[in-house]
């Protein structure tokens, strides 16, 4: 699009992160603006699971984390052999969801990111119903093969978008390093700027 940037039209299928089952098909448009800013994404998906089933799974997941007798702390997920302890799967799943908002913000037409590892995770016990974690995550940058370290604070309550604040270590090629608060969900990311942490 002259003066604006490049727009892509995508059609893709999705799968349940834990079970690998078909989760539906999506149509998306992605605009990479010429000026340095986030991609503009519009997504419409047809889901194979009904909303009630998704809400029940979210609630079971939430209850599993919420009712810990002491705060969860963990390091190196997955371990150096690629293994994730079953007890830490919810911690990993939240890191995957939260880091997706960082990857969306940092991605360009020529750079992409994957979550390589959770270096550390710490749960904060709260008086309200939200669950909250601090993470240090390592993102694998493609095609440079650099590993980018980011600190991420994540809060979540079922039925509400995941809230993510992050700060990433400076990179060799000088990309932007942090954000205010980000909200993201399966329905698509939306920005919600706020104070730094």
N, C-alpha and C positions, 0 to 999 in steps of 0.2 A: 504494500500500500504506500504509494509515494508520500513522502514527508512524515509518515507515521511509523512504519516498521514492517516486519513480516508477520503474516497471519497464517496459522496452520489449522487445518481441519482434521480431527482424529476420530477414529472409531476403534474401540477396544473392548475386550472382555475383562471382567474382574473376578477375583476368587477370594473366598474367605481366608484370612491370613493364617488362622490356626488349623483349619481342617483341609484347606485346599479345594473345597467344594465351589462350584460355579456360583457366583454371587450376582451375576447380571451383566448387561452390556451398557456401554456409555458412548455418547457422542460429545465431543468437546471442540471448542475453538480456543487457540492460544495465540495471543498477540505479543510479540517481543518488540516493545517500542524502540525507536532509534535512540532516544535519550536513555541514559542509564537509569532504569527503574525496573520494578518487578514485572514479570509477565502478567498479562491480563487474561484470566482464565474463566471460561463459562462451560459448565458441565451439566449434562442431563443424563441420568441413568435410569434404567429399568432394573428393578431388583427382583431376584428369584425368591428371597425370603420375605415374609410379611413383617410389617413394622412391629407387631406385637412380639414376634419371636426374637427380633433384634433387641427390643427393649428388655426382654427377659434375660437374654444373654448378657447385656450390659449390666443389669442388676446383679446377676450371679458373679460376674467379674468384679464389680464394685464391692459387693459384700465380702468377697475373698480378701481384698486388700484392706478394706475399712476395719475389719474385725481382727486385726493382728494384735497380739498381746503387747508387743513392743514394736517400735518403728523398724521398718525394713531398711537394712543397709546392705550393699553389695558392691563388688568390684569385678571388672573383666567379664562382662556378659556379651557374647559368648566367650568361653575360655580359649586358650591357645589351640585347642583341638576342635573348636567349632561347636562345643556342647553348651547347652543351656540347662541348668538344673530345673526340673519341673516347678519347684516352688518359686523360681525367679521368672517364669514365663510372663506373669502379669506385669512385672517391672519392665521387661523387655518390650512387651506389646505397647505399653504407654510410651516408652522411649521411641519406638517406631512411629507412632502417631504424632508425638510432639515434634520429633526431628523433621517430619515431612513438611511442617510449616517453615522451618529454617531452610530446607532444601528448595522449597518453592521460592522463597525470598531471594536466595543466593543464585539460583539457576539463571543461565543466559542461553542464547542460541548455541554457544560454543562450549559451555561448561555445565556439567551435571554432577549430582552428588548421590551417594548411597551411604546409609548408616553402616559403618564397619564394626563398631564396638561401643558398648557402654563402659567407660573406664570406671565410673563410680556412680552410685545411686544412693540417695538418702531420703527416706520418708519423713515428713514433718507431721506431727500429730496436731490436729486443729480442733478447736472447740465447736466449729460449725460442721456441716455434713460433707464439705469438700475433702477430697484427698489431694495431697500436695507432695511433690517430689522435687529435689534438686538432682540434676544429672550433669556429668561431664561426658560428652559423647564425641566420638571420632568419626568424622565424615570423610569418605573417600571421594576425592575430586577426579572427575573424568573429563578430558583425557590426560590431565597433567600428572595423575597418579599421586598427587600430594595428599597428605592426611591433615585435615583441619580439625582442631580441637575447639569445641563450643561448650559453654556452660548454659544450661537450660533449667528454668524453673517452670514447673507444669502444675496446674490445678484443674480438677475435673469433678463434675457431678453428673450422674446419668441424666440424659435428657437435655443437657446443655453442651455447648461447644467446649472443646478443650481450650484452655487458656495457656499460652506459652510466652515467656519472656526469655530472651537469649542474648548472649554475648560470645562472639567467636574471636579467637586469637588472631592477631594480624597475619595476613598472608603475604607471600612474596610479591604477588602481582597487584597488591593494593586495593582489593575490593572492599566494599563497605563491611563493617564488622559487627554491627549489632542492631537491635531494634527496641521498640517499646514493647507493649504487650501484643501478642498475636492470638487470635482465636481461629481455630480450624476445626473442621469436622468432615465426615464423609461427604457431606453435601457441597463442600468446597471451602477454600480459605477466605477469610475476610479480615481486614486489618482493623485493629482497635488500639490506637496509639495511647501510650500512657507513660508514667514515670519509669525511669530506669530502676534496676534493683541492685 
